[in-house]
């Protein structure tokens, strides 16, 4: 009984050790109604500002860029806001 349990334990440990570790994959553009992130490599190939503006406009909001990690593997983060900072105007309405 003990040898069978030991053999199973060795087999399971061997299988787990042979499988490589893997990080979770994130798409180059990921966002929802409150904001999102754009991969820096995608931002160098396309207009990141226009991607964010178009996305926030789907929800009738305006974009506010928050941070930029300007190196490969970094991200540009943005928030979708109802009204721009310092504005007393009403929220933007779109007819999409």
N, C-alpha and C positions, 0 to 999 in steps of 0.2 A: 504494500500500500504506500509506504513512504517512498520507495524508489519510483513508483508511478507518478506520485505527486511531484517529486524532485525533477523527473524527466519532463513533465508538463511545464513546470516553472522555468526550467532551462530553455525549453522550446519557445515559450511566450517571451521571455527576456531576449532571446536571440532574434525573434521576429521584430520586436520593438527597437532593438539596437540597430538593425539593418535598414530600417525605414528612415530616410533623411528628414531632418527637421524642416519645417516649411512655414514661412511667415504668411499672414493673411494678405490677400491681394486686394488692392483698392483701385477702382477705375480712375482714369485721368480726370474725369469731371464727375463730381458727386455733390448733389444738392437737394434741398427740399424747400418748403415755403419760408423758412427762417434764415437760410443762407447756405453756404457750401464751401467746397474747396476745389481748386483747379491745380493739377500737377504743373510744376514749373517747366517741365519739358514740353508739355502741351502749350503752355503760355508762350514759349519761345517760337513755336511753330505756327500759332494762330493768334488772333486778337482776343486775349483773355478778358479785356474790359467788355467787349461786345458780347461774349458768351455769358458773362454775368448779368449784363443789362437785359439781354433777351430772356434769360431764365427768370429774373425777378419780375419782369413785365408780365409773365404768364400769370402771376398772382396779383397783379395790380400794385406792385411795390417798386421802390427805387433801390439801387444798390449802394452799399457803403463798404469799401475795401478796408479790411482790418489789418492784415499782416502779409509780408512777403518773405519767404525763405528762398533767397536767390542763389540756389545751388542745385545741381542735379539731384533729384530725390526729394526736393523741397516742395512746398505747396504755397499757393496764394489763397488766402481765406477772405470771404466776403459775407456780409449780412444783408438780408432783404428787409428794408424798413418801409413803414407806411408813409412817412413824411421825412424829407431830408432834414438833417440837423440844422437848426437855426432858421427854419422856414415856418411861417405861419399859414402857409397855403394848405388847401385840402389835399387828401391823398390822391395820387395819380390814378386815373381810371383808364383802363384799356378796353378795346373792343375786340379782343382776340376771340 
